[in-house]
Structures are given as C-alpha cells and as structure tokens.
Amino acid sequence: MALANENYLKTPEIYCFDEIEKRVNAYKVLHPVSKIIRLGVGDVTRPIPGEALKAMHAAIDEMGKAETFRGYSPPQGYDFLIEKIVKEYRSLGVSIDKDSVFINDGAKSDIGNIGHVLGRDNIIAIAEPVYPVYENATIMSGRAGFLTDEQKWSNVVYLRCSEDTGFLPELPTEKVDIIYLCNPNNPTGTTLNKAELKKWVDYAIEHDSIIVYDAAYQSYITQSDVPHSIYEIKGARKVAVEIKSYSKTAGFTGLRCGFSVFPPELMVYTLNGDKVPLIKLWSRRNANYTNGVSYVVQRGAESLYSRKGKAEVHELVDYYLTNAAIIRKELIDAGLSVYGGVNSPYVWFKTPGEQASWKFFQQLLYEFQIVATPGVVFGQSGEGYMRFTGFSSREGTLMAMDRIRGNL
C-alpha cells in the first residue's frame, strides 16, 4: 500500500491565485463582453527586453549547429551568467564567491526547496501577511505542527506585522532557527532599510539562525537607504541565503530564471553540534534534483547585464513603478490607508468601511470589473486589506482608477 505524504493535504486544495481565477471565470460566464482590468495576480504584461530577445535568438541558432550545440547546463549554471552576477554584486560593494551562486528556474522553486536541506526540528518564523509559499512549504515539509483555533500553525512563529508596525515585521521575542524575510515585501510593498535589516542580521548571528532572504523585487527599490542585497549588511554572509529572480525585473515569468547565493561562511549544525557549510548540502541537492536552466534562457539573462540590457530593464521597471504610483496616489486621494508603491510594484491598502477582503474583491469585480488580490490570502493578518499591482498596462491602470474614482 502506497502511503501519501499527508502534510500536502494540510495545504489549501486550490492555490490562492487559482481561487481568484475561478471567481473571475464565474463572472465572465455571466458577463462575457465586460472588459476586466487585472490588477491582481503579480504577473507581468510587458514584452521581455529586446536585448534578451536578441540573445536568445542567437542562442537558439547555436543549438541548431553541432559545433555549438549544448545539452545539460552545468549544475550551478553557466559561468558566463554567474560571472555577470558576481560583477553586479561588486557594483553594490558586495563581494561574493563565484562558487556560491546557483542559477535556478525562478525564486519560487528555491524558496520551497531550501527546506530539503534543513532539519525537520527547526523553528520557522514567518512575517504575516506575506507570500503564501513560505508557509505552504513549511506545512508540506511537516514542520508546521497542527492548525490552531486561531487558524495559525502551532510550530510556526508568526512575526507581528500590522498597521501598528507600518507593516514591517517585528523581531521575534523567542529563539527561532529559520526566518523568511521578503524585502521589498510581497504583498505590502513595504521595505526594511539598512538600519532595520541590520537588527535582523544581528539577531540571526546571536541565535545561530538562518535568514532566507527573498529579494525578488530588489530592482524596484528607489530609496537609497533600502539595500539591494542583504549582504550590504555587515555579517550577513554568515547567516543569510539570498534569492533573486528575473521574473519581475525583466519579464521572465514565462521563461523561468533566477539565482540563489549560498555564502561558504553560512553554517548549519548536526545533532552532534558539528558545523556544516550549508552550501555543501545545497550542492548535493542541486546535483541530484535538477538538470539546470536552459542555455537559451541563461543567455537571455546574461544579456540583461549589458549596458543596453540594463537600460531596458530600468525602463521596464520604471513603467510598472509609474503604474504603482498612479494607483497609490488615487487611493490616498480617496482617503484610504495605503502602503507600498514606492520601492515596489505592489500597493497595499485598507478596504473601505473595513469590509472583509473577499467581499471587497467581489465589489471591485462586479461593480468596476477590476481584479484585485484579497489581503486575507496572504494570511489572517491580511484580512480587511487588498493588494493592487502595477503590472497591468498603463491604459488599463488609468482606466481602472477612472472607474473607482469617487466611488470608494
């Protein structure tokens, strides 16, 4: 008899964004000609940069010739891309080893998979509201415990993160082993500056904790005191894994490419108290579980570090940030409590009249034909809030704001 991993049954049967799509499709059945504007799911809408397109076309041509054909990628990724990444870190004043960089098929994969190389008895800390994958990966790995009456998992430490804290997570009051931090945060768009992030690094050093640092939105940072890498903070190499992605930076959501950094100084411990570099465990997992990201896609990612590639990425990011700024201003003018939209493509706001998140979702959809993301899908602390994204077209963003102006 084959037994199931019953931890998977503890997660929602339908992923939160699939539930949104289900409700949108139900609306479309009743209103087939309505023009729906999507400000909900964080998928990009603009074409990938021209430099990436050109590089991938050239790479495809190479794959068609015996003398330049390539099969499996090296386990960590191709040197031509890794070397560009190392150079980019150097421009931030950060030195990382080439061997510490691992190319992946997007940040989401490594965020979920890192649990494979960490012991089951680690105490996990998660800010809430936050990206659902952190909690779901904890549940599926068997680390979450049981669901309490408050709809919290018994073995998870939920970091206080609310309107009282400016939607910035507070340091845990107890010892935790693994901390998930997203900066800039998804969904709230809020950011920890360098002084605030240093407190987290200091905590991790003091308690021998590890920070899993999700920096997928670092390209959207506009304020100088917000770090583009946790390694800008002294001591972070001893305690942090950093995960980045080209999805929202360069429109690679459909191409799938990102990378993670595992500094050699970052240690984990055996039950006997022996130190083991985490990179050694990750290297073994990587060699056994993946055949890498395609050569074509990695060439596309490499092109983003060229002078013209950087300019095109900046233009793309600025486009989405401008959309977010338009949304932010409209909601503030409507008298709502608003967060994000400055260092992030996400705008987080309190629902009018303190409506429940899903109720306001329905109102936006049925009265204004606008799709948003209910805050409650990011955790119970998100109840009564919504997330808009700047990833729609400019035309769609302006049209959506026209629809709600004076009606909230």
C-alpha positions in Angstrom: 0.0 0.0 0.0 1.5 3.3 -1.1 1.1 6.0 1.6 0.6 9.7 0.9 2.6 12.5 2.4 -0.4 13.7 4.4 1.3 17.1 5.0 0.3 18.0 1.5 -3.4 17.5 2.5 -3.0 20.3 5.1 -2.4 23.0 2.5 -5.3 24.5 0.6 -6.6 22.3 -2.3 -6.7 25.3 -4.5 -3.8 27.7 -4.6 -5.0 31.2 -3.6 -4.5 32.7 -7.1 -6.3 29.8 -8.6 -9.3 30.7 -6.4 -9.2 34.3 -7.7 -9.2 33.0 -11.3 -12.1 30.7 -10.5 -14.2 33.6 -9.3 -13.2 35.7 -12.3 -14.2 33.0 -14.7 -17.6 32.7 -12.9 -18.1 36.4 -13.5 -17.1 36.1 -17.2 -19.7 33.4 -17.8 -22.4 35.9 -16.7 -20.8 38.9 -18.3 -19.0 37.7 -21.4 -18.5 41.1 -23.0 -17.3 43.0 -19.9 -13.7 44.4 -20.1 -12.0 43.2 -17.0 -8.9 45.0 -15.8 -6.4 42.8 -13.9 -4.6 44.4 -11.0 -4.5 41.2 -9.0 -2.0 38.4 -9.8 1.6 39.6 -9.9 2.3 38.5 -13.4 3.9 41.0 -15.8 2.4 42.2 -19.1 5.2 44.0 -21.0 7.4 42.1 -23.5 10.8 41.0 -22.4 13.7 43.4 -23.2 15.0 43.5 -26.7 18.5 42.6 -25.7 17.2 39.4 -24.1 15.2 38.5 -27.1 18.2 39.1 -29.4 20.5 37.0 -27.2 18.0 34.1 -27.1 17.5 34.1 -30.8 21.3 33.8 -31.2 21.4 31.0 -28.6 18.7 29.1 -30.5 20.8 29.4 -33.6 23.7 27.9 -31.7 21.6 25.0 -30.6 20.9 24.2 -34.2 24.6 23.5 -35.1 26.5 20.5 -34.0 29.7 22.5 -33.2 27.8 24.9 -30.9 25.0 22.7 -29.5 24.7 22.4 -25.7 22.9 19.8 -23.7 22.6 19.8 -19.9 23.5 23.0 -18.1 26.3 22.8 -15.5 24.6 22.1 -12.2 25.2 25.6 -10.8 24.6 27.3 -14.1 26.8 28.7 -16.9 29.9 30.7 -16.0 29.0 33.4 -18.4 25.9 34.3 -16.4 27.4 33.7 -12.9 30.3 35.9 -13.7 27.9 38.8 -14.6 26.0 38.2 -11.3 29.2 38.4 -9.3 30.2 41.6 -11.1 26.8 43.1 -10.4 27.2 42.4 -6.6 30.6 44.1 -6.8 28.9 47.2 -8.1 26.9 47.2 -4.8 30.1 47.0 -2.8 29.5 43.3 -2.1 32.0 40.5 -2.7 30.6 37.0 -3.3 32.3 33.9 -4.5 31.5 32.6 -7.9 31.0 29.1 -6.5 28.3 30.4 -4.1 25.9 31.3 -7.0 23.3 28.8 -8.2 21.1 29.5 -11.2 17.5 28.4 -10.7 14.2 28.4 -12.6 12.8 31.2 -10.6 12.8 32.3 -6.9 9.7 30.3 -6.0 11.5 27.0 -6.6 14.4 27.6 -4.2 12.2 29.2 -1.6 10.2 26.0 -1.4 13.1 23.6 -1.9 15.5 25.0 0.7 13.6 23.1 3.3 15.0 19.9 1.8 18.5 20.7 3.3 17.3 21.9 6.7 16.4 19.7 9.6 12.7 19.0 10.5 13.0 20.3 14.0 13.9 23.9 13.1 11.6 26.6 14.4 10.3 28.6 11.4 9.4 32.3 11.6 7.3 34.0 9.0 6.0 37.6 8.8 2.3 37.8 8.1 0.9 39.0 5.7 3.4 37.6 3.2 3.9 35.4 0.1 2.0 32.2 0.8 4.8 29.8 -0.4 6.8 30.3 2.8 4.0 28.9 5.0 2.9 26.3 2.5 6.4 25.0 2.1 6.7 24.7 5.9 3.4 22.8 6.0 4.3 20.4 3.2 7.7 19.6 4.8 6.0 18.5 8.0 7.4 21.4 10.1 4.1 23.3 10.8 2.5 21.2 13.5 -1.3 21.5 13.8 -3.8 24.2 12.9 -5.0 26.1 16.0 -8.4 27.6 16.6 -6.9 30.9 15.5 -6.0 29.4 12.2 -2.3 29.5 12.9 0.1 26.6 12.7 1.3 25.6 16.1 5.0 25.2 15.3 5.3 28.4 13.2 6.3 31.7 14.8 4.3 34.5 13.2 6.1 37.8 13.3 3.9 40.7 14.2 3.4 42.7 11.1 0.4 45.1 11.0 -0.8 48.6 10.6 0.7 49.3 14.1 4.1 48.4 12.8 3.8 50.1 9.5 3.5 46.5 8.0 7.1 45.9 8.9 7.8 42.6 10.7 8.9 42.8 14.3 11.8 40.8 15.6 10.8 37.5 17.3 10.6 37.6 21.1 11.8 33.9 21.3 14.6 32.0 19.6 13.8 30.8 16.1 16.1 28.9 13.7 14.9 29.9 10.2 13.5 33.3 9.3 11.8 34.1 6.0 12.2 37.8 5.0 10.8 39.3 1.8 12.3 42.8 1.1 10.6 44.6 -0.6 7.7 42.7 0.8 5.1 40.9 -1.2 2.2 41.8 -0.7 2.5 45.0 1.3 5.3 46.7 -0.8 6.9 47.9 2.5 10.7 47.8 2.9 13.3 47.4 5.7 16.0 49.9 5.4 19.7 49.1 6.2 19.4 50.0 9.9 16.3 47.9 10.3 17.7 45.0 8.4 20.9 45.1 10.5 18.8 44.2 13.5 17.7 41.0 11.8 21.2 40.1 10.9 22.4 40.8 14.4 19.5 38.6 15.8 20.5 35.8 13.4 24.1 36.0 14.4 23.3 35.9 18.1 20.9 32.9 17.8 22.7 31.0 15.1 19.7 31.4 12.9 19.4 31.5 9.1 17.6 34.2 7.1 16.1 33.1 3.8 16.1 36.5 2.1 13.7 36.8 -0.8 14.9 39.8 -2.8 12.8 39.1 -5.9 11.7 42.8 -6.1 15.1 44.5 -5.4 15.1 46.2 -8.8 12.1 48.3 -7.8 14.0 49.9 -4.9 14.2 53.7 -5.3 15.2 54.9 -1.9 18.9 55.0 -1.1 18.7 53.6 2.4 17.0 50.4 1.3 19.5 47.7 0.5 19.5 45.8 -2.9 21.2 42.9 -1.1 21.2 41.7 2.4 25.0 41.2 2.0 25.3 45.0 2.2 24.8 44.5 5.9 27.9 43.5 7.9 27.8 39.9 9.0 25.0 38.8 6.7 27.2 36.4 4.8 27.3 34.3 8.0 23.6 34.0 8.3 21.7 34.6 5.0 20.8 32.9 1.8 19.7 35.4 -0.8 17.3 34.5 -3.6 16.7 36.8 -6.6 14.7 36.5 -9.8 14.5 37.9 -13.3 10.7 37.4 -13.4 9.5 40.8 -12.3 12.8 42.5 -13.2 12.9 41.6 -16.9 9.6 39.9 -17.6 10.9 36.4 -17.3 7.8 35.0 -15.6 7.3 32.7 -18.6 10.9 31.9 -19.2 11.8 31.0 -15.6 15.2 32.1 -14.4 16.7 33.4 -11.1 19.5 32.6 -8.8 20.4 32.0 -5.1 23.5 32.8 -3.2 24.9 30.4 -0.5 27.9 32.0 1.1 30.5 29.5 2.2 30.6 31.1 5.7 26.9 30.1 6.3 26.8 27.1 8.6 24.2 24.6 9.8 24.7 22.1 12.6 24.4 18.4 13.1 22.7 16.9 16.2 26.2 16.3 17.5 27.0 20.1 17.2 29.3 19.8 14.2 29.3 22.7 11.8 28.5 22.0 8.1 28.6 24.7 5.4 25.0 24.9 4.1 26.4 25.3 0.5 27.7 21.7 0.7 24.2 20.4 1.3 22.7 22.6 -1.3 25.3 21.5 -3.9 24.3 17.9 -3.3 20.7 18.6 -3.6 21.2 20.6 -6.7 23.2 17.9 -8.4 20.6 15.3 -7.7 17.4 17.2 -8.3 17.9 19.4 -11.3 19.4 19.4 -14.7 19.6 23.2 -14.7 18.0 26.1 -16.6 18.2 26.0 -20.4 21.2 27.5 -22.2 18.9 29.7 -24.2 17.2 31.3 -21.2 20.6 31.8 -19.4 21.9 33.6 -22.4 18.8 35.9 -22.2 19.5 36.5 -18.5 23.2 37.3 -19.2 22.2 40.0 -21.8 20.4 41.9 -19.0 23.7 42.9 -17.5 24.9 44.6 -20.7 24.8 48.4 -20.9 21.8 48.3 -23.2 20.2 45.5 -21.3 20.4 47.4 -18.0 18.8 50.4 -19.7 15.9 48.3 -21.0 15.4 46.7 -17.6 15.3 50.1 -15.9 12.7 51.3 -18.5 10.6 48.2 -17.8 10.8 48.6 -14.0 10.0 52.3 -14.3 6.9 51.6 -16.3 5.5 49.3 -13.6 6.6 51.6 -10.8 4.8 54.5 -12.6 1.6 52.4 -12.7 2.0 51.7 -9.0 2.5 55.4 -8.2 -0.7 56.2 -10.1 -2.6 53.6 -8.1 -1.1 54.8 -4.8 -2.0 58.4 -5.4 -5.6 57.6 -6.4 -6.1 55.5 -3.3 -4.6 58.1 -1.0 -6.8 60.8 -2.6 -9.7 58.5 -1.8 -8.8 58.7 1.9 -7.6 55.1 2.3 -4.7 53.8 4.3 -2.1 52.9 1.7 1.3 51.2 1.8 3.9 50.3 -0.9 4.1 51.6 -4.4 7.4 53.4 -3.8 10.0 50.7 -3.7 7.7 48.0 -5.0 5.2 47.3 -7.8 2.6 46.4 -5.1 0.1 48.8 -3.4 -1.4 47.5 -0.2 -4.5 49.3 1.2 -7.2 49.0 3.8 -10.6 48.2 2.4 -13.2 51.0 2.5 -15.5 50.7 5.5 -13.4 47.9 6.9 -15.0 45.4 4.6 -13.8 41.8 4.5 -11.2 41.2 1.8 -13.2 38.7 -0.3 -16.3 40.9 0.0 -14.5 43.9 -1.4 -12.9 41.6 -4.0 -16.5 40.8 -5.2 -17.4 44.5 -5.2 -14.4 45.5 -7.3 -15.1 42.7 -9.8 -18.9 43.1 -10.1 -19.2 46.9 -9.9 -16.0 48.0 -11.5 -14.7 45.0 -13.4 -11.4 45.2 -11.6 -9.5 42.2 -10.3 -7.5 42.7 -7.1 -6.0 40.3 -4.6 -7.7 39.9 -1.2 -5.3 40.5 1.6 -6.5 37.5 3.6 -4.9 35.1 1.0 -1.6 36.3 2.4 -2.5 35.2 6.0 -5.2 36.1 8.6 -3.4 39.4 9.4 -4.2 40.5 5.8 -7.9 40.4 6.4 -9.5 43.8 5.7 -6.8 44.7 3.2 -6.3 44.4 -0.6 -3.3 44.3 -3.0 -3.2 46.1 -6.3 -0.3 45.5 -8.7 1.4 47.9 -11.1 1.8 45.1 -13.7 -1.1 46.0 -15.9 -0.8 48.2 -18.9 -0.7 52.0 -18.5 -4.0 52.2 -20.3 -5.6 49.6 -18.0 -4.2 51.2 -14.9 -5.6 54.6 -15.8 -8.9 53.1 -16.8 -9.2 51.2 -13.5 -8.5 54.3 -11.5 -11.1 56.2 -13.5 -13.7 53.6 -12.7 -13.2 53.7 -9.0 -12.6 57.5 -8.6 -15.2 59.0 -6.3 -16.9 55.6 -5.8 -15.0 54.1 -2.9 
